Amino acid sequence: MPIYTPPLRDMQFVMHEVFKVTDEFKAMPAHAEVDADTLNAVLEEAGKFAAGVTFPLNISGDTEGCKLDTATHEVTPPKGFKEAYQQFVEGGWPALSCLPEFGGQGLPHTVNQCLYEMLNSANQAWTMYPGLSHGAYEALVAHGTDEQKKLYLPKLVSGEWTGTMCLTEPHCGTDLGLLRTKAEPQADGSYKLTGNKIFISAGEHDFTENIVHLVLARLPDAPKGSKGISLFVVPKFKVNADGSLGERNPIFCTGLEHKMGIHGNATAQIAIDGATGTLVGEPNKGLAAMFVMMNAARLGVGNQSLGLTEVAFQNALAYAKDRLQMRSLSGKKAPDKEADPIIVHPDVRKMLLTAKAYAEGARALQIFCTLLLDKAQHHTDEKVRKDSDELVALLTPIVKAFITDNGHVATNACMQVFGGHGYIKEWGMEQFVRDNRINMIYEGTNTIQSLDLLGRKVLGNNGATLKKFGKLVGQLVAEEGVNEKMAEFINPIAYLGDQMTKFTTEIGFRGFQNPDEVGAAAVDYLRVAGHLVFGYLFARMAQVALREIAAGNTDPFYQGKLQTARFYFAKLFPETATLMRTARAGSKVLMDTDAALA
Amino acid sequence: MPIYTPPLRDMQFVMHEVFKVTDEFKAMPAHAEVDADTLNAVLEEAGKFAAGVTFPLNISGDTEGCKLDTATHEVTPPKGFKEAYQQFVEGGWPALSCLPEFGGQGLPHTVNQCLYEMLNSANQAWTMYPGLSHGAYEALVAHGTDEQKKLYLPKLVSGEWTGTMCLTEPHCGTDLGLLRTKAEPQADGSYKLTGNKIFISAGEHDFTENIVHLVLARLPDAPKGSKGISLFVVPKFKVNADGSLGERNPIFCTGLEHKMGIHGNATAQIAIDGATGTLVGEPNKGLAAMFVMMNAARLGVGNQSLGLTEVAFQNALAYAKDRLQMRSLSGKKAPDKEADPIIVHPDVRKMLLTAKAYAEGARALQIFCTLLLDKAQHHTDEKVRKDSDELVALLTPIVKAFITDNGHVATNACMQVFGGHGYIKEWGMEQFVRDNRINMIYEGTNTIQSLDLLGRKVLGNNGATLKKFGKLVGQLVAEEGVNEKMAEFINPIAYLGDQMTKFTTEIGFRGFQNPDEVGAAAVDYLRVAGHLVFGYLFARMAQVALREIAAGNTDPFYQGKLQTARFYFAKLFPETATLMRTARAGSKVLMDTDAALA
């Protein structure tokens, strides 16, 4: 019953009109030939796949869930999931942004970003199967041996095999330094791994003949804590030197979690019982190697919430136009009907616009970030590569936490538009809320993201990277500061940018005296930073829209974009006022509470 | 696996130390004899029932859900629910606050409030069965004929029968004026009802031999819209004049909804196929009669979220003390362990204290309101009765919307404390979130509550009732304005009270010119009003705590109360700054958005 239309127009607007991506690609030899028509055609096909193949399986997948055969340790995902995966592979989609040397199509990350946004709108649970594979691919590209690359990458790129990341154990998730899985070196240079992992997304399924697990474990002589963790590749079936499959490796799914959402994805408990693996990267540097995968995954989690925000918005908008209930406060709007459609009510519009603004801000930010990734990897100018890399590192926790928290607000608002029907499964709205809820937790909880942002990315280098982002804001302010039509978009970010500088210094100073001050301020700080970034992006989008309108373009898309930006600055952005106040309220009221938390 | 301890100490604090309820009862002849020991003993027993009988059925009830036999139209709720209901009836709990003339125990509403808070903590889905009955009881007490009272009330009071409210139809929920169920007068004075109802909570089950449905329907000559709705009592089995059961009435459960939560409650689709009913109250005045039930239900829904907030808090607190993960930013706190318990982290404490403050504020407000209900009904002074009635009318939408929205924030925060484990069903945390989610929707969505507050209860009488509440705030400010120790609690509410007056006048003025301004501001306005009320109550609680401490009382409860109040004012109350700003941003950015919402 839910609907989904790929938001191709808005993607094209952000890619071509705001960021002019094909101009940027010209400075990247690997992508210099990529033109707008190719990009648009690829995304049109991607949209057809998402809307036509995986979207119809979203509700049924949630209802059915995954089944584990405890005798064979084999898992059967919901009906249709395997066939959809086969179509995905046949369409060449896993290879889209992979390197040509491993069979990839070599297209920019920016394209993969848009493909995955649509897949997430259509079916987050299904999308996690290929999504995790792509993360495993990136970790092996960055840290695998030549042998590992040769054995695993072509199969991951083609989609013949999938990948996972096995980090969490029952007693540790956030604090991986506590992990206990052991890896014993063998005479042949391989390792025997033993331990128990939990919460392994896409951890077992029947899509492919092999699954490539990337596993964090400890060597016998490893130092305690996070500096004693190594990364291993442990395939479900051992792989012979010629690439053919060998015997079953004892790495078994022993249970599936019963979860609030993403029921279609197999969240596996994995017992590793003397399984053979090979070392990825250097001994005891596993966490750093895994972080390649985790950083990609964090951007990917933001993208999941972008997808859910978009599809929730589309459905709430359609319902609000269709559902007749009460009359407009300012007089009948549909006098020929027995009531007005609920879209006439100001608060219904507010809920819809909240979702729309959060979707469009997130889309702009995600594409901004993946373009930075493309630059960091391929730009000819080393300084551009370095700056882009730093900027994306700064923005990653914002993407992960701000977009997923916004997704929580947005999917709940869209569900609320449906009234009682929003609470009923068949409409699909409550599923968007449940599926989105994990995004605020996994790949580092949103609190962890905020500590990463404030503690490491901002205060860790004395605000140097933040200043680089501030420069971008400053450029826009300088460019448009005297343009009266832009004032409503420029003034708030100019003001917040100034505030942010003082605010950061202040927290840094306090944190120097008492580190708990950083922990107390971090979550609020991240949301303020998120609004500065969204504000900047909405101002840039408004700039383009105003120019088009001034040039006589009558496409209502531009009016819609301006209205969305106005709504954003009037109704969402002002929460920064409270956030700075509560952050400034400090840690004392939190830490002096032993009696309250007895 | 989850835990629950009835919060008797805090209930006693609010009842006896803050509101001195037994002193108040002395001015109510019906309750003049109720003493503190009786109240405390009743609540202790109530807590045992909740924690011991219905709490253990909460997760299993969610997993199992209700089953409909489509051939017989009979519904089987989850295992153990019927037996728990029998124990509830045997304990005399349905009769607790009912009138002695119908077999009730005649205790104050205030006691029933605390009973139901604990039942909701233990198992919201189960609690809705007796909860709806109590609503039906109140509607019949207020509007039933003597015959109806005689036939139905003793059975509802004893719990031998249960009741429902049948309002919603597929095409109308909020807008009951559109409803189509018909009632044809019969020669014997009864009515034949025909129509389809949906979303009927506790609509069918096997607990009792009869179910008393209160049904809204239209008489043949009824005016259109909400002025043409009448209320009928339609029992599942007809009732003979001697009280014995007659033939089955054709009012059948034809389907059960598949919902996000409250799986243990049968949310029924009801087909009424020529069922016999009798008129309650006057023809075409059914909505007014039903509002007796709805107002009680709205307070009851706030109470559901209070219950869930409390139980979510208790579990998150226990987990945060137990779960070892990472070290404190300000140095190891448990050096003998491999990591510190996560309660050392400022943001974990913030999440816990958010839930605690919202639970304690809600408990104070709910008890404040039910004491007003007791006064409105039983106080010897007519002016006190009238004032109390008005004040509770003002506070009802705040109880319903503010407490349920806070419950959403709080249950989600408590779930977040668990990290990935919060997303797993066996821990029970995600169920609290799912169960709470309906509270923001049913009995009038929270948007409807905000329009009721701002449009009807505030602007509808030119702020007269709001001024009465303002007077209470003013009294406290006058009383404690020079007490330096109270300044941190008094200053914010004094300031917000002043702001609120200007703010209300301003919105009233704007709304006079354009009613959509009221619709655009209402949701933000309700949250500001909610914080004024919570702020007032926290100040009163802090006042008691400070006095006890000054008198040398070393019970850490009072320190804990002060710390919670401080946290509330530092971290939660300040959102009023943003809310007033966004409310002032007005309706234009919402209504000028046809291109954005095309």
Chai-1 contact restraints between the chains, C-beta under 6 A:
chainA,res_idxA,chainB,res_idxB,connection_type,confidence,min_distance_angstrom,max_distance_angstrom,comment,restraint_id
A,G173,B,G419,contact,1.0,0.0,6.0,A-B,restraint_1
A,G173,B,G420,contact,1.0,0.0,6.0,A-B,restraint_2
A,T174,B,Q325,contact,1.0,0.0,6.0,A-B,restraint_3
A,D175,B,Q325,contact,1.0,0.0,6.0,A-B,restraint_4
A,D175,B,M326,contact,1.0,0.0,6.0,A-B,restraint_5
A,D175,B,A339,contact,1.0,0.0,6.0,A-B,restraint_6
A,L178,B,E338,contact,1.0,0.0,6.0,A-B,restraint_7
A,F199,B,G420,contact,1.0,0.0,6.0,A-B,restraint_8
A,E257,B,I424,contact,1.0,0.0,6.0,A-B,restraint_9
A,H258,B,K425,contact,1.0,0.0,6.0,A-B,restraint_10
A,K259,B,Y423,contact,1.0,0.0,6.0,A-B,restraint_11
A,K259,B,I424,contact,1.0,0.0,6.0,A-B,restraint_12
A,M260,B,Y423,contact,1.0,0.0,6.0,A-B,restraint_13
A,M260,B,E430,contact,1.0,0.0,6.0,A-B,restraint_14
A,Q325,B,T174,contact,1.0,0.0,6.0,A-B,restraint_15
A,Q325,B,D175,contact,1.0,0.0,6.0,A-B,restraint_16
A,M326,B,D175,contact,1.0,0.0,6.0,A-B,restraint_17
A,L329,B,P515,contact,1.0,0.0,6.0,A-B,restraint_18
A,L329,B,D516,contact,1.0,0.0,6.0,A-B,restraint_19
A,L329,B,G519,contact,1.0,0.0,6.0,A-B,restraint_20
A,S330,B,P515,contact,1.0,0.0,6.0,A-B,restraint_21
A,S330,B,D516,contact,1.0,0.0,6.0,A-B,restraint_22
A,E338,B,L178,contact,1.0,0.0,6.0,A-B,restraint_23
A,A339,B,D175,contact,1.0,0.0,6.0,A-B,restraint_24
A,H345,B,G519,contact,1.0,0.0,6.0,A-B,restraint_25
A,P346,B,D516,contact,1.0,0.0,6.0,A-B,restraint_26
A,P346,B,G519,contact,1.0,0.0,6.0,A-B,restraint_27
A,P346,B,A520,contact,1.0,0.0,6.0,A-B,restraint_28
A,P346,B,S587,contact,1.0,0.0,6.0,A-B,restraint_29
A,P346,B,L590,contact,1.0,0.0,6.0,A-B,restraint_30
A,D347,B,T447,contact,1.0,0.0,6.0,A-B,restraint_31
A,D347,B,V523,contact,1.0,0.0,6.0,A-B,restraint_32
A,R349,B,L590,contact,1.0,0.0,6.0,A-B,restraint_33
A,K350,B,L590,contact,1.0,0.0,6.0,A-B,restraint_34
A,G419,B,G173,contact,1.0,0.0,6.0,A-B,restraint_35
A,G419,B,T445,contact,1.0,0.0,6.0,A-B,restraint_36
A,G420,B,G173,contact,1.0,0.0,6.0,A-B,restraint_37
A,G420,B,F199,contact,1.0,0.0,6.0,A-B,restraint_38
A,G420,B,I441,contact,1.0,0.0,6.0,A-B,restraint_39
A,Y423,B,K259,contact,1.0,0.0,6.0,A-B,restraint_40
A,Y423,B,M260,contact,1.0,0.0,6.0,A-B,restraint_41
A,Y423,B,I438,contact,1.0,0.0,6.0,A-B,restraint_42
A,Y423,B,I441,contact,1.0,0.0,6.0,A-B,restraint_43
A,I424,B,E257,contact,1.0,0.0,6.0,A-B,restraint_44
A,I424,B,K259,contact,1.0,0.0,6.0,A-B,restraint_45
A,K425,B,H258,contact,1.0,0.0,6.0,A-B,restraint_46
A,E430,B,M260,contact,1.0,0.0,6.0,A-B,restraint_47
A,I438,B,Y423,contact,1.0,0.0,6.0,A-B,restraint_48
A,I441,B,G420,contact,1.0,0.0,6.0,A-B,restraint_49
A,I441,B,Y423,contact,1.0,0.0,6.0,A-B,restraint_50
A,T445,B,G419,contact,1.0,0.0,6.0,A-B,restraint_51
A,T447,B,D347,contact,1.0,0.0,6.0,A-B,restraint_52
A,P515,B,L329,contact,1.0,0.0,6.0,A-B,restraint_53
A,P515,B,S330,contact,1.0,0.0,6.0,A-B,restraint_54
A,D516,B,L329,contact,1.0,0.0,6.0,A-B,restraint_55
A,D516,B,S330,contact,1.0,0.0,6.0,A-B,restraint_56
A,D516,B,P346,contact,1.0,0.0,6.0,A-B,restraint_57
A,G519,B,L329,contact,1.0,0.0,6.0,A-B,restraint_58
A,G519,B,H345,contact,1.0,0.0,6.0,A-B,restraint_59
A,G519,B,P346,contact,1.0,0.0,6.0,A-B,restraint_60
A,A520,B,P346,contact,1.0,0.0,6.0,A-B,restraint_61
A,V523,B,D347,contact,1.0,0.0,6.0,A-B,restraint_62
A,P556,B,A595,contact,1.0,0.0,6.0,A-B,restraint_63
A,Q559,B,A595,contact,1.0,0.0,6.0,A-B,restraint_64
A,G560,B,A595,contact,1.0,0.0,6.0,A-B,restraint_65
A,G560,B,A596,contact,1.0,0.0,6.0,A-B,restraint_66
A,Q563,B,T593,contact,1.0,0.0,6.0,A-B,restraint_67
A,Q563,B,A595,contact,1.0,0.0,6.0,A-B,restraint_68
A,Q563,B,A596,contact,1.0,0.0,6.0,A-B,restraint_69
A,T564,B,A596,contact,1.0,0.0,6.0,A-B,restraint_70
A,R566,B,V589,contact,1.0,0.0,6.0,A-B,restraint_71
A,F567,B,V589,contact,1.0,0.0,6.0,A-B,restraint_72
A,A570,B,A585,contact,1.0,0.0,6.0,A-B,restraint_73
A,A570,B,V589,contact,1.0,0.0,6.0,A-B,restraint_74
A,K571,B,T582,contact,1.0,0.0,6.0,A-B,restraint_75
A,K571,B,A585,contact,1.0,0.0,6.0,A-B,restraint_76
A,P574,B,T578,contact,1.0,0.0,6.0,A-B,restraint_77
A,P574,B,R581,contact,1.0,0.0,6.0,A-B,restraint_78
A,P574,B,T582,contact,1.0,0.0,6.0,A-B,restraint_79
A,E575,B,T578,contact,1.0,0.0,6.0,A-B,restraint_80
A,A577,B,A577,contact,1.0,0.0,6.0,A-B,restraint_81
A,A577,B,T578,contact,1.0,0.0,6.0,A-B,restraint_82
A,T578,B,P574,contact,1.0,0.0,6.0,A-B,restraint_83
A,T578,B,E575,contact,1.0,0.0,6.0,A-B,restraint_84
A,T578,B,A577,contact,1.0,0.0,6.0,A-B,restraint_85
A,T578,B,T578,contact,1.0,0.0,6.0,A-B,restraint_86
A,R581,B,P574,contact,1.0,0.0,6.0,A-B,restraint_87
A,T582,B,K571,contact,1.0,0.0,6.0,A-B,restraint_88
A,T582,B,P574,contact,1.0,0.0,6.0,A-B,restraint_89
A,A585,B,A570,contact,1.0,0.0,6.0,A-B,restraint_90
A,A585,B,K571,contact,1.0,0.0,6.0,A-B,restraint_91
A,S587,B,P346,contact,1.0,0.0,6.0,A-B,restraint_92
A,V589,B,R566,contact,1.0,0.0,6.0,A-B,restraint_93
A,V589,B,F567,contact,1.0,0.0,6.0,A-B,restraint_94
A,V589,B,A570,contact,1.0,0.0,6.0,A-B,restraint_95
A,L590,B,P346,contact,1.0,0.0,6.0,A-B,restraint_96
A,L590,B,R349,contact,1.0,0.0,6.0,A-B,restraint_97
A,L590,B,K350,contact,1.0,0.0,6.0,A-B,restraint_98
A,T593,B,Q563,contact,1.0,0.0,6.0,A-B,restraint_99
A,A595,B,P556,contact,1.0,0.0,6.0,A-B,restraint_100
A,A595,B,Q559,contact,1.0,0.0,6.0,A-B,restraint_101
A,A595,B,G560,contact,1.0,0.0,6.0,A-B,restraint_102
A,A595,B,Q563,contact,1.0,0.0,6.0,A-B,restraint_103
A,A596,B,G560,contact,1.0,0.0,6.0,A-B,restraint_104
A,A596,B,Q563,contact,1.0,0.0,6.0,A-B,restraint_105
A,A596,B,T564,contact,1.0,0.0,6.0,A-B,restraint_106
